[in-house]
């Protein structure tokens, strides 16, 4: 078991239900567990919120409707009304990332042998989500526009000789999208949780050093409170940034070359 004072230990993946078939490890890990919990809580919460479908909504229904309008407005503003056909995908992506980010903020979790785990602090998870986004963008872009999708790499309205420079830049920019999309989410969640762990460690060490040092520990305690509030904000903002960039990329599939 990793040292509890190690700020990196919180990101370790370990099996919850070990399963090996030959040399293939198919264990159900803590990462898988928190993905399932994120999906289960989201589905259960939305089903409970919309179960009554009242004309005058209650608190739960109001929150659900606000989330719906928030994501729908985001899509309309970036991809137009035509982009609303991707609403189920963008909404699912936004809610899953948001819930996964928020779950990581709670260290003690009601499950035997498990502590809080931030799924989105692992690059393999965020990169898989980014590849899914780009696969849909490319797949739908080619399906809808055919070879006209390649106009994405040759923007209209620029002098012909500049295409020698602009087209390679556009290709490199397009290929780097899944990398930037995944690293942005991964790095923000990783850095934020490490910082929280470091300041929490300062408080414990100062408290254990004696009464005189415990007084000094008040400073990192208040800093920890401020950072925790900031990290909750970052959890929402990173889900929002991932979703709105997804909408922008989907707009390229709908309207290439614009």
MARMAR-330917 format. One line per 4 residues: their letters; for each residue x, z, y of N, C-alpha, C. Coordinates in Angstrom, 2 decimals. Last residue first. Layout:
<rs>
a> X,Z,Y,X,Z,Y,X,Z,Y ~ ...
</rs>
This chain:
<rs>
xxxx> -15.69,-43.17,26.89,-16.26,-42.77,28.18,-15.35,-41.78,28.86 ~ -14.75,-43.67,24.36,-14.29,-44.55,25.43,-14.84,-44.21,26.79 ~ -17.68,-42.73,22.54,-16.24,-43.00,22.59,-15.89,-43.92,23.75 ~ -20.02,-40.80,22.26,-19.76,-41.74,23.36,-18.25,-42.02,23.48
xxxx> -19.99,-39.33,19.89,-21.24,-39.95,20.35,-20.99,-41.03,21.38 ~ -17.40,-38.44,19.70,-17.96,-39.19,18.57,-19.23,-39.93,18.98 ~ -17.20,-37.07,22.09,-16.32,-38.24,21.88,-16.83,-39.09,20.71 ~ -18.94,-35.00,21.58,-19.30,-35.97,22.60,-18.44,-37.24,22.49
xxxx> -17.43,-33.53,19.82,-18.59,-34.26,19.30,-19.09,-35.29,20.30 ~ -15.66,-32.40,21.64,-15.15,-33.35,20.65,-16.29,-34.16,20.03 ~ -17.44,-30.75,23.03,-16.70,-31.81,23.75,-16.17,-32.85,22.78 ~ -18.24,-29.03,20.97,-19.23,-29.90,21.64,-18.55,-31.05,22.37
xxxx> -15.79,-27.75,20.47,-16.44,-28.53,19.41,-17.46,-29.49,20.00 ~ -15.54,-26.42,22.86,-14.58,-27.49,22.56,-15.11,-28.37,21.42 ~ -17.61,-24.59,22.50,-17.73,-25.59,23.57,-16.72,-26.72,23.39 ~ -16.70,-23.07,20.27,-17.96,-23.83,20.20,-18.03,-24.91,21.27
xxxx> -14.33,-21.92,21.22,-14.30,-22.75,20.01,-15.54,-23.64,19.95 ~ -15.37,-20.48,23.40,-14.39,-21.55,23.63,-14.34,-22.49,22.43 ~ -17.05,-18.61,22.03,-17.61,-19.56,23.01,-16.67,-20.75,23.23 ~ -15.21,-17.18,20.57,-16.27,-17.90,19.86,-16.87,-18.97,20.76
xxxx> -13.76,-16.17,22.72,-13.09,-17.07,21.78,-14.11,-17.83,20.93 ~ -15.65,-14.52,23.99,-15.10,-15.68,24.69,-14.45,-16.67,23.73 ~ -16.15,-12.47,22.09,-17.21,-13.39,22.49,-16.62,-14.67,23.10 ~ -13.59,-11.34,21.93,-14.28,-11.75,20.70,-15.40,-12.74,21.01
xxxx> -13.12,-10.63,24.58,-12.34,-11.73,24.00,-13.01,-12.25,22.72 ~ -14.83,-8.43,24.74,-15.08,-9.60,25.58,-14.36,-10.82,25.02 ~ -13.54,-6.76,22.94,-14.92,-7.15,22.67,-15.29,-8.39,23.49 ~ -11.16,-6.46,24.36,-11.13,-7.17,23.08,-12.53,-7.57,22.62
xxxx> -11.92,-4.92,26.54,-11.44,-6.29,26.75,-11.48,-7.10,25.47 ~ -12.52,-2.54,25.21,-13.58,-3.25,25.93,-13.19,-4.71,26.17 ~ -9.90,-2.02,24.32,-11.00,-2.19,23.35,-12.16,-2.94,23.99 ~ -8.51,-1.69,26.69,-8.17,-2.82,25.84,-9.26,-3.09,24.80
xxxx> -9.69,0.70,27.60,-9.81,-0.53,28.39,-9.53,-1.76,27.55 ~ -8.90,2.44,25.54,-10.33,2.23,25.82,-10.54,0.93,26.59 ~ -6.13,2.29,25.84,-6.74,1.83,24.61,-8.23,1.57,24.79 ~ -5.83,3.51,28.31,-5.46,2.10,28.17,-6.08,1.51,26.91
xxxx> -6.58,6.06,27.61,-7.44,5.32,28.53,-7.11,3.81,28.50 ~ -4.38,6.57,25.89,-5.77,6.67,25.40,-6.72,5.88,26.30 ~ -2.06,6.39,27.40,-2.35,5.30,26.44,-3.76,5.36,25.87 ~ -2.73,8.85,28.91,-2.55,7.54,29.54,-2.77,6.39,28.56
xxxx> -2.76,10.98,27.15,-4.02,10.61,27.81,-3.92,9.21,28.42 ~ -0.22,11.58,26.34,-1.01,10.68,25.49,-2.34,10.29,26.08 ~ 0.66,13.56,27.95,1.06,12.19,28.31,0.22,11.18,27.52 ~ -0.34,15.67,26.47,-0.90,15.42,27.79,-0.58,14.00,28.25
xxxx> 1.29,15.59,24.24,-0.13,15.26,24.07,-0.80,14.97,25.41 ~ 3.71,16.58,25.07,3.59,15.13,24.91,2.14,14.69,24.76 ~ 3.01,19.30,25.05,3.50,18.65,26.27,3.37,17.15,26.20 ~ 2.30,19.83,22.38,1.30,19.92,23.44,1.73,19.20,24.71
xxxx> 3.75,17.39,20.05,3.59,18.69,20.69,2.64,18.63,21.87 ~ 3.80,15.11,18.54,5.08,15.59,19.08,4.97,16.94,19.75 ~ 1.31,14.22,17.89,2.05,14.94,16.85,3.34,15.56,17.38 ~ 0.62,12.86,20.23,-0.14,14.05,19.84,0.60,14.88,18.81
xxxx> 2.42,10.75,20.12,2.52,11.72,21.21,1.77,13.00,20.89 ~ 1.46,9.44,17.80,2.83,9.95,17.85,3.00,10.99,18.95 ~ -1.17,8.74,18.58,-0.94,9.59,17.41,0.44,10.22,17.46 ~ -0.67,7.04,20.78,-1.48,8.26,20.94,-1.22,9.24,19.80
xxxx> 0.81,4.96,19.62,1.40,5.79,20.68,0.66,7.12,20.81 ~ -1.14,3.85,17.92,0.03,4.52,17.35,0.74,5.40,18.36 ~ -2.80,2.70,19.80,-3.33,3.79,18.97,-2.19,4.56,18.32 ~ -1.06,0.72,20.73,-1.45,1.80,21.63,-2.05,2.98,20.86
xxxx> -0.89,-0.83,18.34,0.32,-0.26,18.93,-0.04,0.91,19.85 ~ -3.54,-1.65,17.92,-2.87,-0.81,16.93,-1.65,-0.12,17.51 ~ -3.96,-3.28,20.17,-4.78,-2.09,19.96,-4.11,-1.11,18.99 ~ -2.04,-5.28,19.63,-1.93,-4.45,20.83,-2.74,-3.17,20.70
xxxx> -3.12,-6.41,17.32,-1.80,-5.79,17.27,-1.62,-4.84,18.45 ~ -5.48,-7.46,18.36,-5.55,-6.37,17.39,-4.21,-5.68,17.21 ~ -4.49,-9.46,20.11,-5.34,-8.38,20.59,-5.36,-7.20,19.65 ~ -3.07,-11.20,18.41,-2.36,-10.46,19.46,-3.19,-9.27,19.95
xxxx> -5.17,-12.20,16.76,-4.00,-11.52,16.19,-3.34,-10.63,17.24 ~ -6.91,-13.42,18.58,-7.39,-12.32,17.76,-6.22,-11.52,17.18 ~ -5.19,-15.36,19.72,-5.86,-14.38,20.55,-6.34,-13.17,19.75 ~ -4.38,-16.88,17.48,-3.39,-16.14,18.27,-4.05,-15.07,19.13
xxxx> -6.84,-18.02,16.50,-5.99,-17.17,15.66,-5.07,-16.28,16.50 ~ -7.70,-19.59,18.70,-8.53,-18.51,18.16,-7.68,-17.52,17.38 ~ -5.44,-21.31,19.03,-6.00,-20.55,20.15,-6.81,-19.35,19.65 ~ -5.09,-22.55,16.56,-4.07,-21.60,17.03,-4.62,-20.74,18.17
xxxx> -7.34,-24.27,16.39,-7.16,-23.18,15.44,-6.18,-22.12,15.95 ~ -7.01,-26.03,18.54,-8.28,-25.33,18.36,-8.12,-24.11,17.46 ~ -4.46,-27.09,18.14,-4.71,-26.26,19.32,-5.99,-25.43,19.17 ~ -4.96,-28.43,15.67,-3.90,-27.43,15.79,-4.18,-26.50,16.97
xxxx> -6.99,-30.25,16.17,-7.23,-29.17,15.21,-6.18,-28.07,15.28 ~ -5.62,-31.83,18.28,-6.82,-31.03,18.52,-7.05,-29.94,17.47 ~ -3.58,-33.53,17.75,-3.22,-32.13,18.01,-4.43,-31.23,18.20 ~ -4.76,-35.99,17.56,-4.23,-35.40,16.33,-3.87,-33.92,16.52
xxxx> -5.34,-36.45,20.28,-6.43,-36.33,19.30,-5.94,-35.63,18.03 ~ -2.77,-36.63,21.38,-3.70,-35.61,21.86,-4.82,-35.38,20.85 ~ -1.81,-38.88,20.07,-1.15,-37.59,19.85,-2.07,-36.45,20.26 ~ -3.62,-40.76,21.14,-3.54,-40.55,19.69,-2.92,-39.19,19.38
xxxx> -3.05,-40.63,23.87,-4.39,-40.28,23.40,-4.40,-40.00,21.90 ~ -0.39,-41.54,23.85,-0.69,-40.19,24.34,-2.05,-39.73,23.84 ~ -0.72,-44.19,22.93,0.01,-43.20,22.11,-0.26,-41.76,22.53 ~ -2.36,-45.11,25.22,-2.86,-45.09,23.84,-2.07,-44.14,22.94
xxxx> -0.72,-44.97,27.55,-1.91,-44.13,27.41,-2.36,-44.02,25.96 ~ 1.36,-46.84,27.28,1.67,-45.42,27.43,0.46,-44.56,27.06 ~ 0.07,-49.21,26.92,1.27,-48.96,26.12,1.65,-47.48,26.15 ~ -1.85,-49.26,28.88,-2.28,-48.92,27.52,-1.09,-48.63,26.61
xxxx> -0.78,-50.23,31.19,-0.71,-48.78,30.98,-1.17,-48.35,29.59 ~ -1.36,-52.95,31.31,-0.01,-52.52,30.89,0.09,-51.03,30.59 ~ -4.18,-52.90,32.18,-3.78,-53.27,30.81,-2.38,-52.80,30.43 ~ -5.38,-50.14,34.12,-4.68,-51.43,34.01,-4.15,-51.66,32.60
xxxx> -8.54,-48.64,33.14,-7.13,-48.52,33.52,-6.45,-49.87,33.36 ~ -11.16,-48.80,32.21,-10.93,-48.63,33.63,-9.49,-48.42,34.05 ~ -11.50,-46.94,29.11,-11.79,-48.07,29.99,-11.42,-47.74,31.43 ~ -9.06,-45.72,26.80,-10.09,-45.49,27.82,-10.27,-46.70,28.73
xxxx> -8.37,-45.87,23.81,-8.11,-46.87,24.85,-9.18,-46.74,25.93 ~ -9.21,-44.11,21.98,-7.77,-44.11,22.25,-7.38,-45.15,23.30 ~ -11.87,-44.65,21.81,-11.49,-43.31,22.23,-10.01,-43.26,22.62 ~ -12.16,-47.00,20.61,-12.09,-47.03,22.07,-11.74,-45.67,22.65
xxxx> -12.62,-46.49,18.00,-11.21,-46.56,18.39,-11.05,-46.70,19.90 ~ -15.30,-46.84,17.73,-14.82,-45.47,17.84,-13.36,-45.44,18.30 ~ -15.70,-49.45,17.17,-15.77,-49.07,18.58,-15.33,-47.63,18.81 ~ -15.85,-49.70,14.46,-14.51,-49.83,15.05,-14.51,-49.51,16.54
xxxx> -18.65,-47.52,14.36,-17.78,-48.47,13.67,-16.40,-48.50,14.31 ~ -20.40,-45.67,15.43,-19.82,-46.68,16.33,-18.97,-47.74,15.63 ~ -21.38,-44.01,13.39,-22.26,-44.43,14.47,-21.71,-45.64,15.23 ~ -19.20,-43.67,11.60,-20.53,-44.03,11.09,-21.41,-44.62,12.20
xxxx> -17.17,-42.84,13.32,-17.03,-44.13,12.63,-18.39,-44.61,12.12 ~ -18.31,-40.37,14.14,-17.89,-41.37,15.12,-17.76,-42.75,14.51 ~ -18.65,-38.97,11.78,-19.84,-39.44,12.49,-19.49,-40.51,13.52 ~ -15.88,-38.65,11.09,-16.85,-39.25,10.18,-18.07,-39.78,10.89
xxxx> -14.77,-37.40,13.36,-14.27,-38.71,12.92,-15.31,-39.41,12.03 ~ -16.38,-35.04,13.46,-16.20,-35.91,14.64,-15.78,-37.31,14.20 ~ -16.06,-33.97,10.90,-17.39,-34.38,11.35,-17.29,-35.33,12.53 ~ -13.32,-33.44,10.99,-13.85,-34.33,9.95,-15.23,-34.84,10.33
xxxx> -13.16,-31.60,13.06,-12.58,-32.93,13.26,-13.07,-33.92,12.21 ~ -14.47,-29.39,11.86,-14.96,-29.98,13.11,-14.46,-31.40,13.27 ~ -12.78,-28.94,9.67,-14.19,-29.27,9.45,-14.78,-29.94,10.68 ~ -10.45,-28.23,10.99,-10.46,-29.47,10.20,-11.89,-29.91,9.90
xxxx> -11.31,-25.77,12.06,-10.94,-26.87,12.96,-10.95,-28.21,12.22 ~ -11.67,-24.27,9.74,-12.82,-24.52,10.61,-12.54,-25.70,11.54 ~ -9.00,-24.25,8.87,-10.03,-24.87,8.02,-11.28,-25.18,8.84 ~ -7.83,-22.81,10.93,-7.44,-24.21,10.75,-8.46,-24.95,9.88
xxxx> -8.97,-20.31,10.57,-9.27,-21.04,11.80,-8.91,-22.52,11.68 ~ -7.85,-19.73,8.03,-9.30,-19.73,8.24,-9.65,-20.57,9.46 ~ -5.13,-19.84,8.42,-5.69,-20.71,7.40,-7.21,-20.81,7.57 ~ -4.57,-17.89,10.30,-4.50,-19.29,10.72,-5.15,-20.21,9.69
xxxx> -6.42,-15.03,10.79,-5.62,-15.78,9.82,-5.71,-17.27,10.14 ~ -8.21,-13.79,12.35,-6.81,-13.55,12.69,-5.87,-14.26,11.72 ~ -10.77,-14.09,11.44,-10.26,-15.13,12.34,-8.84,-14.87,12.82 ~ -11.25,-11.73,10.03,-11.09,-13.00,9.30,-10.40,-14.06,10.16
xxxx> -10.16,-8.67,10.28,-10.52,-9.75,11.17,-10.21,-11.08,10.50 ~ -11.45,-5.76,8.83,-10.56,-6.92,8.66,-11.07,-8.05,9.53 ~ -11.63,-2.26,8.18,-12.00,-3.43,8.96,-10.98,-4.54,8.85 ~ -11.06,-1.37,4.72,-11.02,-1.11,6.16,-11.39,-2.40,6.88
xxxx> -12.12,-0.21,1.55,-11.97,-1.31,2.51,-11.93,-0.78,3.93 ~ -12.74,1.71,-0.34,-11.41,1.11,-0.38,-11.18,0.00,0.61 ~ -16.19,1.06,-0.23,-15.10,1.84,-0.85,-13.79,1.06,-0.86 ~ -17.59,0.61,2.94,-17.33,0.00,1.63,-16.13,0.71,1.02
xxxx> -18.26,0.66,5.88,-18.95,1.35,4.78,-18.81,0.61,3.45 ~ -15.15,0.79,7.63,-16.29,0.00,7.19,-16.92,0.67,5.97 ~ -13.22,1.28,10.40,-13.79,1.94,9.22,-15.10,1.26,8.86 ~ -12.83,-0.54,12.51,-11.78,-0.31,11.52,-12.35,0.30,10.24
xxxx> -14.29,-3.06,14.10,-14.66,-1.78,13.48,-13.71,-1.52,12.31 ~ -13.55,-5.54,14.89,-13.38,-4.47,15.87,-13.70,-3.09,15.28 ~ -14.25,-7.37,12.99,-12.86,-6.93,13.02,-12.59,-5.81,14.00 ~ -16.85,-7.97,13.71,-16.62,-7.11,12.54,-15.20,-6.57,12.52
xxxx> -16.40,-9.75,15.82,-16.94,-8.41,16.10,-16.73,-7.47,14.93 ~ -15.42,-12.04,14.49,-14.61,-11.38,15.51,-15.08,-9.94,15.75 ~ -17.63,-12.64,12.88,-16.34,-12.32,12.25,-15.42,-11.60,13.23 ~ -19.53,-13.23,14.87,-19.74,-12.10,13.97,-18.44,-11.68,13.30
xxxx> -18.30,-15.51,16.06,-18.62,-14.32,16.85,-18.77,-13.09,15.96 ~ -18.19,-17.27,13.89,-16.94,-16.82,14.53,-17.18,-15.55,15.33 ~ -20.97,-17.54,13.36,-20.05,-17.06,12.32,-18.77,-16.52,12.95 ~ -21.99,-18.54,15.78,-22.45,-17.24,15.30,-21.49,-16.68,14.25
xxxx> -20.64,-21.06,15.95,-20.53,-20.06,17.01,-20.87,-18.66,16.49 ~ -21.47,-22.36,13.58,-20.05,-22.14,13.86,-19.86,-21.01,14.87 ~ -24.24,-22.47,13.95,-23.68,-21.77,12.80,-22.22,-21.41,13.04 ~ -24.34,-24.08,16.26,-24.89,-22.73,16.28,-24.31,-21.90,15.14
xxxx> -23.19,-26.46,15.32,-22.54,-25.72,16.40,-23.03,-24.28,16.44 ~ -25.09,-27.19,13.29,-23.67,-27.01,12.99,-22.98,-26.16,14.04 ~ -27.56,-27.36,14.63,-27.39,-26.43,13.51,-25.92,-26.15,13.20 ~ -26.92,-29.38,16.69,-27.21,-27.99,17.02,-27.03,-27.05,15.83
xxxx> -26.55,-32.03,16.48,-25.50,-31.19,15.90,-25.75,-29.71,16.16 ~ -28.57,-33.10,17.92,-28.65,-33.29,16.47,-27.59,-32.46,15.74 ~ -27.85,-32.77,20.52,-28.63,-31.69,19.91,-28.84,-31.89,18.41 ~ -26.64,-34.99,21.63,-25.79,-34.06,20.88,-26.55,-32.94,20.19
xxxx> -28.55,-36.15,23.15,-28.25,-36.77,21.86,-27.41,-35.85,20.99 ~ -28.44,-34.75,25.51,-29.54,-34.44,24.58,-29.30,-35.05,23.20 ~ -24.89,-34.06,26.02,-26.18,-34.67,26.31,-27.23,-34.30,25.27 ~ -22.55,-32.70,25.66,-22.76,-33.90,24.84,-24.09,-34.59,25.09
xxxx> -22.54,-30.63,27.59,-21.29,-31.29,27.21,-21.50,-32.61,26.47 ~ -25.12,-29.70,28.03,-24.22,-29.84,29.18,-22.97,-30.64,28.85 ~ -26.20,-29.52,25.44,-26.77,-30.47,26.41,-25.82,-30.72,27.57 ~ -24.63,-27.45,24.38,-24.56,-28.79,23.80,-25.08,-29.83,24.79
xxxx> -25.37,-25.29,26.00,-23.97,-25.68,25.90,-23.83,-27.11,25.39 ~ -28.09,-25.11,25.41,-27.67,-25.49,26.76,-26.22,-25.94,26.79 ~ -27.92,-24.25,22.74,-28.57,-25.53,23.05,-28.16,-26.02,24.44 ~ -26.69,-21.76,23.10,-25.98,-22.81,22.37,-26.58,-24.18,22.67
xxxx> -28.70,-20.47,24.63,-27.31,-20.50,25.07,-26.55,-21.64,24.42 ~ -30.99,-20.65,23.09,-30.94,-21.38,24.36,-29.52,-21.50,24.88 ~ -30.18,-18.96,20.93,-30.61,-20.35,20.70,-30.47,-21.16,21.99 ~ -29.71,-16.56,22.24,-28.61,-17.23,21.54,-28.93,-18.70,21.31
xxxx> -32.32,-16.06,23.13,-31.24,-16.22,24.11,-30.04,-16.93,23.48 ~ -33.63,-15.72,20.70,-33.99,-16.86,21.55,-32.94,-17.12,22.62 ~ -32.39,-13.36,19.83,-32.29,-14.58,19.04,-32.59,-15.82,19.87 ~ -33.20,-11.60,21.88,-31.77,-11.87,21.67,-31.58,-13.17,20.89
xxxx> -35.97,-11.66,21.48,-35.41,-12.09,22.77,-33.94,-12.43,22.63 ~ -36.21,-10.55,18.94,-36.59,-11.95,19.13,-36.03,-12.49,20.44 ~ -35.38,-7.92,19.58,-34.65,-8.74,18.61,-34.94,-10.21,18.79 ~ -37.32,-7.11,21.48,-35.90,-7.14,21.81,-35.12,-8.07,20.88
xxxx> -40.17,-9.38,21.28,-39.55,-8.07,21.35,-38.07,-8.20,21.63 ~ -42.06,-11.85,23.12,-41.00,-11.45,22.18,-40.55,-10.01,22.39 ~ -45.17,-12.81,22.99,-44.37,-11.95,23.88,-43.27,-11.34,23.02 ~ -45.72,-14.12,20.64,-45.80,-14.87,21.90,-45.05,-14.12,22.99
xxxx> -43.57,-13.48,17.82,-44.61,-13.09,18.77,-44.55,-13.96,20.02 ~ -42.34,-13.61,15.27,-42.58,-14.81,16.07,-43.71,-14.57,17.09 ~ -41.58,-11.82,13.27,-42.91,-11.71,13.86,-43.30,-12.96,14.64 ~ -38.98,-12.61,12.51,-40.02,-12.44,11.48,-41.43,-12.40,12.08
xxxx> -36.73,-12.88,14.03,-37.76,-13.92,14.16,-38.90,-13.75,13.18 ~ -35.17,-10.69,13.35,-35.51,-10.90,14.76,-36.67,-11.87,14.92 ~ -34.79,-11.02,10.61,-35.55,-9.86,11.10,-36.03,-10.08,12.53 ~ -33.25,-13.37,10.66,-34.53,-13.35,9.95,-35.40,-12.18,10.42
xxxx> -31.01,-12.52,12.10,-31.86,-13.57,12.66,-33.24,-13.60,11.98 ~ -29.98,-10.54,10.31,-30.34,-10.22,11.69,-31.29,-11.23,12.30 ~ -29.49,-12.01,7.96,-30.45,-10.91,7.95,-30.92,-10.57,9.36 ~ -27.55,-13.83,8.92,-28.81,-14.31,8.35,-29.87,-13.22,8.38
xxxx> -25.53,-11.99,9.77,-26.10,-12.98,10.68,-27.47,-13.45,10.19 ~ -24.94,-10.57,7.46,-25.46,-9.85,8.63,-26.13,-10.82,9.60 ~ -23.99,-12.68,5.80,-25.16,-11.88,5.41,-25.78,-11.17,6.60 ~ -21.72,-13.61,7.20,-22.85,-14.51,6.95,-24.11,-13.71,6.65
xxxx> -20.16,-11.27,7.17,-20.50,-11.92,8.44,-21.71,-12.83,8.28 ~ -19.90,-10.84,4.39,-20.61,-9.85,5.21,-21.04,-10.46,6.55 ~ -18.36,-13.06,3.71,-19.70,-12.91,3.14,-20.52,-11.93,3.97 ~ -16.04,-12.43,5.14,-16.76,-13.69,5.42,-18.19,-13.60,4.92
xxxx> -15.32,-10.07,3.93,-15.80,-10.00,5.30,-16.42,-11.32,5.76 ~ -14.58,-11.07,1.35,-15.64,-10.06,1.50,-16.21,-10.06,2.91 ~ -12.43,-12.71,1.90,-13.67,-13.30,1.38,-14.84,-12.35,1.58 ~ -10.64,-10.68,2.68,-10.99,-11.76,3.60,-12.30,-12.42,3.18
xxxx> -10.40,-9.18,0.37,-11.04,-8.56,1.52,-11.42,-9.59,2.58 ~ -11.12,-11.53,-2.35,-10.28,-10.70,-1.49,-11.09,-10.04,-0.38 ~ -11.44,-12.26,-5.56,-12.31,-12.10,-4.39,-11.63,-11.08,-3.49 ~ -9.03,-14.38,-7.14,-9.53,-13.06,-6.78,-10.43,-13.13,-5.55
xxxx> -7.90,-16.44,-8.55,-9.21,-16.67,-7.95,-9.86,-15.35,-7.51 ~ -4.89,-17.76,-9.23,-5.47,-16.52,-8.72,-6.76,-16.83,-7.96 ~ -3.61,-19.29,-12.03,-4.45,-19.49,-10.85,-5.13,-18.18,-10.47 ~ -2.34,-19.11,-14.40,-1.51,-18.87,-13.22,-2.31,-19.00,-11.92
xxxx> -5.17,-17.98,-16.02,-3.82,-18.51,-16.20,-2.96,-18.12,-15.01 ~ -7.08,-16.82,-13.74,-7.26,-17.74,-14.86,-5.93,-18.45,-15.05 ~ -7.94,-13.70,-12.43,-6.89,-14.69,-12.67,-7.22,-15.51,-13.90 ~ -9.26,-11.60,-10.14,-9.65,-12.59,-11.14,-8.54,-13.63,-11.25
xxxx> -10.21,-8.51,-8.62,-9.16,-9.40,-9.15,-9.71,-10.34,-10.22 ~ -11.95,-7.82,-6.00,-12.28,-8.03,-7.41,-11.25,-9.01,-7.98 ~ -10.21,-7.56,-3.85,-11.26,-6.57,-4.05,-11.72,-6.61,-5.50 ~ -6.77,-8.16,-3.08,-7.96,-8.44,-3.90,-8.92,-7.26,-3.93
xxxx> -5.72,-8.49,0.34,-5.56,-7.90,-0.99,-6.85,-8.10,-1.78 ~ -3.92,-9.40,3.15,-5.00,-9.78,2.24,-4.72,-9.16,0.88 ~ -3.17,-7.79,6.22,-2.81,-8.09,4.83,-4.05,-8.40,4.01 ~ -3.64,-6.96,8.74,-3.91,-8.37,8.46,-3.59,-8.75,7.01
xxxx> -2.81,-4.37,9.04,-4.26,-4.62,9.10,-4.62,-6.06,8.76 ~ -0.03,-4.41,9.18,-0.66,-4.09,7.89,-2.15,-4.42,7.87 ~ 1.00,-4.69,11.66,0.75,-5.93,10.92,-0.02,-5.67,9.63 ~ 1.54,-2.17,12.62,0.45,-2.93,13.26,0.11,-4.24,12.55
xxxx> 1.97,0.58,10.56,2.46,-0.78,10.79,1.34,-1.62,11.40 ~ 0.91,2.92,9.81,1.35,2.82,11.20,1.85,1.42,11.55 ~ 0.44,2.70,7.11,-0.73,2.69,7.99,-0.35,2.55,9.46 ~ 2.30,0.59,5.06,2.35,1.72,5.97,1.20,1.61,6.97
xx> 0.54,-0.78,2.21,1.35,-0.91,3.40,1.25,0.36,4.25 ~ 0.84,0.00,-1.19,0.00,0.00,0.00,0.87,0.00,1.24
</rs>
